[in-house]
Amino acid sequence: MSIKAVMRYVVHRITEHPDTDVTFEAECLHCKWKATPADDSATVDVECMSHTGRSGHSGFRRIRTSFAMVVRAEQRPLPRPRDP
């Protein structure tokens, strides 16, 4: 009796985890200032612009953090054979 391995290839995709939020952050490239993390990018952008107005610093590192998961891609069922 021999055992045969059967390998099949399945298409996968990566997607954001549905139970988590995206977090936006920013930090100044000229000093140690950091924006308060938020779930809205516009809020962080406004903080960066305010920092630029106060300090004259115009360079920022923007960070977008999310959690991802790999899932099987939806595959369409094979068409049914036509009746002769």
Phi and psi in degrees as a GROMACS rama.xvg file:
@    title "Ramachandran Plot"
@    xaxis  label "Phi"
@    yaxis  label "Psi"
@TYPE xy
-118.784  152.172  SER-2
-106.822  129.527  ILE-3
-108.806  136.677  LYS-4
-88.1598  135.254  ALA-5
-113.069  122.251  VAL-6
-113.273  136.309  MET-7
-132.157  146.944  ARG-8
-104.442  129.703  TYR-9
-120.481  135.02  VAL-10
-76.3112  133.867  VAL-11
-121.792  164.768  HIS-12
-141.369  159.378  ARG-13
-108.996  139.58  ILE-14
-144.341  160.833  THR-15
-71.0836  141.032  GLU-16
-64.1991  129.397  HIS-17
-70.0521  -19.4881  PRO-18
-97.0437  13.2895  ASP-19
-127.3  162.15  THR-20
-105.371  159.936  ASP-21
-88.8149  138.023  VAL-22
-117.614  134.789  THR-23
-111.64  138.638  PHE-24
-140.557  165.085  GLU-25
-153.624  149.76  ALA-26
-140.068  143.99  GLU-27
-72.1808  139.37  CYS-28
-83.8201  -7.40003  LEU-29
-107.627  -22.0483  HIS-30
-144.226  -169.943  CYS-31
-94.5401  14.2921  LYS-32
-66.6948  141.145  TRP-33
-134.653  141.661  LYS-34
-75.952  153.317  ALA-35
-70.1259  126.488  THR-36
-57.2894  142.122  PRO-37
-146.563  162.807  ALA-38
-92.6944  9.06746  ASP-39
-128.975  122.602  ASP-40
-65.8275  -31.9884  SER-41
-63.4237  -36.7752  ALA-42
-61.0544  -44.7398  THR-43
-67.3309  -40.199  VAL-44
-60.7998  -41.245  ASP-45
-63.2446  -41.4313  VAL-46
-61.7591  -40.1995  GLU-47
-63.321  -43.3024  CYS-48
-65.4629  -36.6447  MET-49
-64.7419  -41.3487  SER-50
-63.1493  -40.53  HIS-51
-61.9864  -41.9533  THR-52
-62.7286  -37.1089  GLY-53
-80.7187  -35.9827  ARG-54
-111.634  -20.3753  SER-55
82.466  -0.998799  GLY-56
-77.2787  130.517  HIS-57
-120.388  1.3829  SER-58
-108.585  132.595  GLY-59
-137.129  148.73  PHE-60
-98.6391  118.057  ARG-61
-99.4269  137.76  ARG-62
-126.579  128.943  ILE-63
-118.903  116.862  ARG-64
-111.636  129.956  THR-65
-144.444  163.976  SER-66
-109.047  137.63  PHE-67
-122.274  162.555  ALA-68
-145.312  148.87  MET-69
-98.4158  130.111  VAL-70
-131.804  159.628  VAL-71
-66.5757  138.175  ARG-72
-73.6726  146.214  ALA-73
-65.5786  129.447  GLU-74
-115.071  137.659  GLN-75
-73.712  139.969  ARG-76
-65.5424  149.875  PRO-77
-65.4395  145.134  LEU-78
-65.2408  145.406  PRO-79
-74.0321  142.635  ARG-80
-65.6685  146.145  PRO-81
-77.0021  146.542  ARG-82
-73.586  138.548  ASP-83
